[in-house]
Amino acid sequence: MYKVSVLFLSALALVNAALFERSVYEQQFVNWMKEYDMTFEGAEFVERLNNFADNHDFIVKHNEESDSTFTLGHNQFSHMTFEEFKGQFLNMNMQPQWSMTKKFKNLRYATEGRRSLAGADEFDWVSKGAVTPIKNQGQCGSCYSFSAIGALEGAYAIKTGNLKSFSEQNVVDCDSKDMGCNGGDPFQVYDYITSQGGACEETSYPYEGVQGQCEQCTVVPGSAPTTYVQVRPNEDAMMDAVNTNPVSVAIAVSRQLQMYQSGVFNGMCAAQLNHGVLTVGYGSDSTGGDYWKVKNSWGTTWGEDGYFRLSRESDKASCGMLEHASYPVLGDSVQVKSNGGSMTGSDCGGASITFSDFQISPDEIKKNEEITETISGTLTKPVQAGTFDIVVSMGGNQVYSNSGDVCGESTFDLPLGAGHFSFKGLTCPANPGPVTVTFTSMLPNIAPSGTYDIKITAKDQDSGPLMCIDDSLSI
């Protein structure tokens, strides 16, 4: 497979690396080509040998540093300069999203983050069965789709107890707001999956690694995000988020990460965010200190079987990981339909209560009859007091709003005898655990027919987001 003439040509190459004799680089390179099943001939052989030798010296010099908490090593990218690697794999080109004008219709914002909510000192969604095996984006700049789809796979697994591998190729081919193999934004991926009605399974739309014609596929029921949450750029908020769901993040990959092999990375980062990955846990290492566990999309031959660990010592150490972090919310919902009308309810996410069960009665929705929605979920922090707001809109225009005490029951009469709303909140003080709230509505015959979008939000005694409910009543 590797001809003598090719090896002879290598003797003519000017190997720029200087730590070892030429023969050392040549033998290492030939062994590497065999391991990764690569063949180069002529001038390309010379070029790739030089790149390999330069990377070899780069690896050796770093690994000789006694105070380093991570090691570098050869992988499938050893024949590439960093400029070449960057052009092919690091084209996300994202700015810190928190500082940008928000243009995403389903975006919600996470709480400030409280370390007390983060739970254990170590957490890993891989061991909890919410992370699919390592994938490989190949030579396509589709990291953003792997990052977003990974977060969606986690959300679906957590919600249903069923881990499914969803299709990145469907996003590459069909998401017109992103750029296929030339980069994109996870927020836009969430919007696309929502508009499609859910994600397709990997088996029905397998990954090709090139952008092709958009094909039809059957979406998985219950896999469409109702909203998505942007994580505030601090460590406590990220820890809270990771305890909730695997988190899509963007990082600033450098040459050291190109050649990363193992350990807690706290080395040099690039100047801007350029690569999408998935944060799946966190922990602490006796040598490297506190770290984030991150899933990459470069196959299992890179890093720690496809994963890597980023230092939690600072945002700089974690290569900007806190600046563009998000996860989708699938939000259990229920819909009641009849000849008279319909009603749906869902959790819109980003709050201390996660609602998972919506019961709407009666089965037949009519004017001039009370409709009761009983909503159950889990509270994650103690609540002593708080307030709620209710906003009603039709056709995108607000038609009614009011507020009240989240502890207890409030009833509001609508103007001009157009019905009433009632909200029965928490029994305070409320401790972490199961909770139930009730929303009752009645619209008389004189109320305009159409779809009423009803949003109920609440804040706790610390002004932190407590609940978020989206209802849609068509009558």
ChimeraX attribute file (.defattr): number of C-alpha atoms within 10 A of each C-alpha:
attribute: neighborCount
match mode: 1-to-1
recipient: residues
	/A:1	7
	/A:2	13
	/A:3	8
	/A:4	9
	/A:5	10
	/A:6	15
	/A:7	17
	/A:8	10
	/A:9	14
	/A:10	22
	/A:11	13
	/A:12	9
	/A:13	15
	/A:14	12
	/A:15	20
	/A:16	12
	/A:17	18
	/A:18	11
	/A:19	15
	/A:20	11
	/A:21	10
	/A:22	17
	/A:23	11
	/A:24	11
	/A:25	22
	/A:26	19
	/A:27	12
	/A:28	14
	/A:29	21
	/A:30	15
	/A:31	12
	/A:32	18
	/A:33	17
	/A:34	12
	/A:35	11
	/A:36	12
	/A:37	10
	/A:38	13
	/A:39	12
	/A:40	14
	/A:41	16
	/A:42	12
	/A:43	13
	/A:44	11
	/A:45	19
	/A:46	21
	/A:47	19
	/A:48	18
	/A:49	26
	/A:50	24
	/A:51	20
	/A:52	25
	/A:53	25
	/A:54	21
	/A:55	25
	/A:56	23
	/A:57	16
	/A:58	18
	/A:59	19
	/A:60	14
	/A:61	12
	/A:62	16
	/A:63	16
	/A:64	10
	/A:65	11
	/A:66	7
	/A:67	10
	/A:68	16
	/A:69	19
	/A:70	21
	/A:71	20
	/A:72	23
	/A:73	20
	/A:74	19
	/A:75	18
	/A:76	18
	/A:77	18
	/A:78	23
	/A:79	25
	/A:80	19
	/A:81	18
	/A:82	18
	/A:83	10
	/A:84	12
	/A:85	18
	/A:86	17
	/A:87	11
	/A:88	15
	/A:89	23
	/A:90	23
	/A:91	22
	/A:92	23
	/A:93	15
	/A:94	19
	/A:95	14
	/A:96	17
	/A:97	17
	/A:98	16
	/A:99	9
	/A:100	8
	/A:101	7
	/A:102	9
	/A:103	9
	/A:104	13
	/A:105	11
	/A:106	17
	/A:107	22
	/A:108	19
	/A:109	16
	/A:110	24
	/A:111	22
	/A:112	16
	/A:113	20
	/A:114	13
	/A:115	12
	/A:116	11
	/A:117	16
	/A:118	19
	/A:119	11
	/A:120	10
	/A:121	10
	/A:122	14
	/A:123	19
	/A:124	20
	/A:125	21
	/A:126	16
	/A:127	10
	/A:128	10
	/A:129	14
	/A:130	26
	/A:131	25
	/A:132	17
	/A:133	12
	/A:134	15
	/A:135	17
	/A:136	18
	/A:137	22
	/A:138	17
	/A:139	13
	/A:140	19
	/A:141	25
	/A:142	33
	/A:143	32
	/A:144	34
	/A:145	33
	/A:146	28
	/A:147	29
	/A:148	29
	/A:149	26
	/A:150	32
	/A:151	29
	/A:152	33
	/A:153	25
	/A:154	30
	/A:155	26
	/A:156	26
	/A:157	21
	/A:158	20
	/A:159	18
	/A:160	12
	/A:161	12
	/A:162	12
	/A:163	17
	/A:164	19
	/A:165	20
	/A:166	27
	/A:167	24
	/A:168	29
	/A:169	27
	/A:170	27
	/A:171	30
	/A:172	31
	/A:173	18
	/A:174	19
	/A:175	20
	/A:176	13
	/A:177	13
	/A:178	22
	/A:179	18
	/A:180	25
	/A:181	24
	/A:182	19
	/A:183	24
	/A:184	26
	/A:185	23
	/A:186	27
	/A:187	27
	/A:188	22
	/A:189	24
	/A:190	30
	/A:191	23
	/A:192	21
	/A:193	21
	/A:194	18
	/A:195	11
	/A:196	15
	/A:197	18
	/A:198	21
	/A:199	28
	/A:200	26
	/A:201	18
	/A:202	15
	/A:203	11
	/A:204	14
	/A:205	18
	/A:206	14
	/A:207	19
	/A:208	13
	/A:209	18
	/A:210	17
	/A:211	19
	/A:212	14
	/A:213	10
	/A:214	14
	/A:215	10
	/A:216	11
	/A:217	13
	/A:218	13
	/A:219	18
	/A:220	15
	/A:221	10
	/A:222	17
	/A:223	25
	/A:224	24
	/A:225	25
	/A:226	23
	/A:227	23
	/A:228	25
	/A:229	23
	/A:230	24
	/A:231	31
	/A:232	21
	/A:233	21
	/A:234	15
	/A:235	20
	/A:236	19
	/A:237	21
	/A:238	28
	/A:239	24
	/A:240	21
	/A:241	27
	/A:242	24
	/A:243	20
	/A:244	18
	/A:245	25
	/A:246	31
	/A:247	32
	/A:248	32
	/A:249	26
	/A:250	33
	/A:251	27
	/A:252	23
	/A:253	22
	/A:254	21
	/A:255	18
	/A:256	23
	/A:257	19
	/A:258	23
	/A:259	23
	/A:260	22
	/A:261	24
	/A:262	18
	/A:263	21
	/A:264	26
	/A:265	27
	/A:266	24
	/A:267	18
	/A:268	16
	/A:269	20
	/A:270	16
	/A:271	12
	/A:272	18
	/A:273	24
	/A:274	23
	/A:275	27
	/A:276	34
	/A:277	25
	/A:278	30
	/A:279	30
	/A:280	26
	/A:281	24
	/A:282	23
	/A:283	17
	/A:284	17
	/A:285	13
	/A:286	7
	/A:287	12
	/A:288	20
	/A:289	15
	/A:290	19
	/A:291	24
	/A:292	26
	/A:293	24
	/A:294	21
	/A:295	31
	/A:296	27
	/A:297	25
	/A:298	21
	/A:299	18
	/A:300	16
	/A:301	15
	/A:302	23
	/A:303	25
	/A:304	15
	/A:305	15
	/A:306	19
	/A:307	23
	/A:308	22
	/A:309	27
	/A:310	26
	/A:311	26
	/A:312	23
	/A:313	14
	/A:314	15
	/A:315	16
	/A:316	17
	/A:317	17
	/A:318	23
	/A:319	26
	/A:320	24
	/A:321	30
	/A:322	24
	/A:323	23
	/A:324	26
	/A:325	28
	/A:326	31
	/A:327	34
	/A:328	35
	/A:329	26
	/A:330	24
	/A:331	26
	/A:332	18
	/A:333	19
	/A:334	15
	/A:335	16
	/A:336	17
	/A:337	14
	/A:338	12
	/A:339	9
	/A:340	11
	/A:341	17
	/A:342	18
	/A:343	24
	/A:344	19
	/A:345	25
	/A:346	24
	/A:347	27
	/A:348	29
	/A:349	27
	/A:350	26
	/A:351	24
	/A:352	24
	/A:353	23
	/A:354	24
	/A:355	26
	/A:356	15
	/A:357	17
	/A:358	20
	/A:359	17
	/A:360	21
	/A:361	14
	/A:362	13
	/A:363	13
	/A:364	16
	/A:365	22
	/A:366	20
	/A:367	18
	/A:368	15
	/A:369	15
	/A:370	18
	/A:371	21
	/A:372	18
	/A:373	22
	/A:374	16
	/A:375	21
	/A:376	18
	/A:377	17
	/A:378	15
	/A:379	21
	/A:380	16
	/A:381	16
	/A:382	15
	/A:383	22
	/A:384	16
	/A:385	19
	/A:386	21
	/A:387	17
	/A:388	21
	/A:389	16
	/A:390	17
	/A:391	16
	/A:392	18
	/A:393	16
	/A:394	16
	/A:395	10
	/A:396	9
	/A:397	9
	/A:398	13
	/A:399	12
	/A:400	13
	/A:401	15
	/A:402	12
	/A:403	15
	/A:404	18
	/A:405	18
	/A:406	27
	/A:407	21
	/A:408	14
	/A:409	16
	/A:410	15
	/A:411	14
	/A:412	15
	/A:413	12
	/A:414	15
	/A:415	9
	/A:416	8
	/A:417	11
	/A:418	15
	/A:419	20
	/A:420	16
	/A:421	18
	/A:422	16
	/A:423	24
	/A:424	18
	/A:425	22
	/A:426	20
	/A:427	17
	/A:428	14
	/A:429	10
	/A:430	16
	/A:431	14
	/A:432	13
	/A:433	12
	/A:434	14
	/A:435	18
	/A:436	17
	/A:437	18
	/A:438	18
	/A:439	20
	/A:440	17
	/A:441	19
	/A:442	20
	/A:443	21
	/A:444	15
	/A:445	14
	/A:446	12
	/A:447	15
	/A:448	12
	/A:449	13
	/A:450	12
	/A:451	16
	/A:452	21
	/A:453	21
	/A:454	19
	/A:455	19
	/A:456	21
	/A:457	19
	/A:458	24
	/A:459	21
	/A:460	20
	/A:461	13
	/A:462	11
	/A:463	12
	/A:464	16
	/A:465	22
	/A:466	26
	/A:467	22
	/A:468	22
	/A:469	20
	/A:470	18
	/A:471	22
	/A:472	19
	/A:473	19
	/A:474	17
	/A:475	21
